[in-house]
């Protein structure tokens, strides 16, 4: 039996139902203050901000328009605990529940962010972030390893950049999950698979010299796999330099801090992995030009040196031939007239004999003159020596005469001695009744000392 039209439920249009829901929410809840963890924060070019507020079991989409966003005194980060005030409503274009935020304040750090900070502090204390462990990237690796999701846009970006810059370098890919439960374990396994390809005796391809760990942007929850402790320790064990390009430039993960190099995006990681082929080709072109010019200059110098050697050798050979010809000609002339040659030698011998006789005579005359001069000098020196010796004797006799004791006695002095002939020169040497001899200039007088 058909229902009465009065008993049928009202048929709403979609927009009318959305407005009715919005009115109900406004009447029942607004204004509202909500505390939760920031997630997926983004700022559009218009200045409007879009994000979600969540807790362990639920989340609400939020929008904060430019005027309200300009009043914030901090830059919100995913994972932070915030307190927002605003009005609940319905976004009619999608029929979504939405909170229009009018103000926002920090309320602390969210659970994920606190967990991130704790792990970061622990690994930093262990030295996993130490700059001394960071390695330089090779300019031209023999092969490049990539760890990411096979269906991710990051893989396409990396392949495109490497194909453009270094198409000659092999790229080896180890697929892994980059988001969700179990993603960290697949990333660890993929890295270990790539590590096995870094050995020098790898039969499959040239050794991998650099590894890219990449993923596109997302919220903290989307990137959480790259904050895994086990993954961080496996990255630290990489046998070759590792570049981490996860998220956007403002996104940071534990993997970024452990890696040898952090790239702001996956494309930037690919560009860091190897020097652009064009740069190498340009450098090779410059070297080729310099080498060609050097070889040409060397050839010119060698040709000039060869010409100089040839010219000197030719001139020397010609001079030698001329000298030989002159000597042969002179010999031929002499051999053709032996009598004349004998006459020349006889004249030469006669000249030598005359020169020898004249030289000997001159030598004898010079020696005679020298002997005469030496004899005169000897006689003169002998006379001088005799005269000087006589003068020295005369002076010595005068000095000896001046100290003769008899000369002193002649002036009235006497020399006293005891009966043994010992000289008496002090009053203490005399005793009463002692016999004393006084020697005068003309004789000796005996004396007796009285008391």
C-alpha positions, 0 to 999 in steps of 0.5 A, a space after each residue: 500500500 503506497 504511503 501517504 504523501 504527508 508521511 514521505 521523508 522530505 527530499 533535500 537538494 545536496 546544497 540545501 542539505 549542506 547548508 542545513 548541516 552547516 547551520 546546525 553545526 554553527 548553532 551547536 558548536 561555534 565558535 570552537 577551540 580544538 587541540 591536535 597535532 598538525 599534519 600536511 601543512 601547506 601554504 598556497 600562492 594566494 596566502 591561504 593555508 590548508 592542513 589537518 588537525 588530528 589525534 590518535 583516532 580522528 582528524 579534521 580538515 582545516 583552512 586558514 585564510 590569508 588574513 588570519 594566517 598573516 597574524 601568526 607569529 610562528 611557522 607551523 610544522 608537521 607534528 607540532 601540537 597546536 590549539 586552533 580557534 575557529 568555526 565548524 562548517 561544511 565545504 559544499 563543493 565536496 560535502 566535507 566537514 571543515 574547520 575555518 581557523 581564525 587563530 592558532 597557537 603552539 600547544 606543544 610538540 605532537 607525539 610523532 614530532 617528539 618521537 622524531 626529536 628523541 631518535 634524532 638526539 640519540 643517533 646524534 649522540 652516537 655520532 651517526 650525523 658526524 660531518 667527519 663521516 661524510 664522504 665526497 661524491 664521485 664526479 663520474 661514478 661507474 654506476 648509480 644505484 636508486 632506492 625508491 618506489 617503482 611507481 613513484 613520481 620520484 623514480 621518473 624524475 630521477 631517471 629523466 634527470 640522469 638520462 639528460 645529464 649522464 646517459 652513459 652511466 648505468 642506473 640500477 634500481 632496487 624497488 621498495 615501499 616508501 609509505 605505510 606500514 612495513 615500508 621501512 623494512 622494504 627500504 632496508 632490504 632494498 639498500 642491502 640489495 644495492 650494497 651487494 652491487 658495489 663490489 668490484 667483482 660484481 658480474 652483473 654490471 659495473 660497481 655502483 659508486 653512489 646511491 640515491 634514496 629518494 621519495 616525493 613530498 608529503 606530510 610527516 606521516 607520509 615520510 615517517 618510514 624514513 625516520 626509522 632507526 634501523 633504516 638510519 643504521 643501515 644508511 650509516 653502513 653504506 659502502 659508498 656515498 649515499 644521497 638522500 632526496 626525500 620530500 621537499 626542501 622544507 622536509 627533514 627526516 632522520 635519513 637526511 641527517 645520516 646520509 653523506 649528502 642531503 638533496 632538497 628534492 629527488 631531481 636535485 639528488 640525481 643532479 648531484 650524483 654525477 657531473 653533467 656529461 656536457 661539462 665533461 665533453 666541454 672539458 675534453 674539447 678544451 683539452 683536445 684543443 690544447 693537446 693539438 696546439 701543443 703537438 703542432 708546436 712540438 712538431 714545428 720545434 722538432 722540424 726547426 731543430 732537424 733543419 739546424 742539425 742538417 745545416 750544421 752537418 752539411 757545413 761541417 762536412 764541407 769544411 772537413 772535405 776542404 781541409 782534407 783536400 788541402 792536406 792531400 794537395 800539400 802532401 802531393 806537392 811534397 811527394 812530387 819534389 822530394 829533393 825540395 822537401 829534403 832541402 826544407 828539412 835541412 834548412 829547418 835543422 840548421 835553423 834549430 842548431 843555430 838557435 840552440 847554440 845562440 841560446 846556450 851562449 846567452 844562457 852562459 853569459 847571463 849565468 856569469 853575470 848572476 854569479 858576479 852579482 851574488 859574489 859582490 852581495 856575499 862580500 858586502 853582507 860579510 863585512 856588514 856582519 863583522 862590523 855589527 858583531 864588533 859593535 855588539 862585543 864593545 857594548 857588552 864589554 862596557 856593560 860588563 865593566 860597569 858592573 865590575 866589583 872592583 870599580 865599586 871598591 875603588 869608590 871607597 866601599 869594602 866587601 865583608 866576609 867571614 873566615 869561610 869566605 861567605 859574604 856578610 850583608 846584614 848586621 845580624 850576621 855579626 857576633 862579638 869576637 868574630 873574625 871578619 875580612 874586609 876586602 878593599 880595592 888594593 888588598 884584604 884587611 883582617 878585622 875582629 868584631 868588638 862587643 
